[in-house]
Amino acid sequence: MLPIAAILGVTIFSMISCNGSAKLDPAVQLSPAPTAGQDDSTLQHATFALGCFWHSQEIFLEIKGVKNALPGYAGGTEPDPSYEMVGSGSTRYAESVDVTFDPTQISYRKLLQVFFAEHDPTTPDRAGPDEGPQYRSAIFYHNAEQKQEAESYIREIAGKYSSPIITQLAPFTSFVRAEDYHLRYFRNHPDQPYIAGVTKPEVEKFRKDFPELVK
């Protein structure tokens, strides 16, 4: 039998980890994801992994010029990944956010600035209280221009960290949208322990760091 302290530790961890207790309350009315509202040919995509997608999707949704930000899985090859499968750490998928943005309103470089400012890019396979390859720092570039921009920005900020930046830079291959109950999870579950204790402070930090970008 596990000691009481160990049992309590597991219970507390499950409450404050992104993958610990995600359940859909049938009574909750899901807020729909925003739509682009314009010719999609004028929009671009950026795909990032910076830890739990509950707060990364909210952070990018709040940015002026971002038309949508969907939670999902990128970087893996297994077919039909599920939240439980990815959360086990047994796949190469990372919890990610696919950002649809208007480049006339927000630049890819500015999105990179937000990406690096709102997580620690020097900790391998970890973001805050969440550990495992599914929480790694990653940029999945959609074209050569995005790759060059990311490489250039990493060189520019590398000296600001006491440890090497370990962010994975990989070509975008596919994005699997997460289950519907993850859409706007931050807004739909404000009292969930992880949301209240981890996600809310992360979102508030973004608002403080980039007040000029908030819609």
Secondary structure, DSSP 8 states (H G I E B T S, - for coil): ---HHHHHHHHHHHHHSTTTS----TT----------S-GGG-EEEEEEES-HHHHHHHHHTBTTEEEEEEEEES--SSS--HHHHHTT-SS-EEEEEEEE-TTTS-HHHHHHHHHHTS-TTSTTEETTEESGGG-EEEEESSHHHHHHHHHHHHHHGGGSSS----EEEE---EEE--GGGTTHHHH-TTSHHIIIIIHHHHHHHHHH-GGGB-
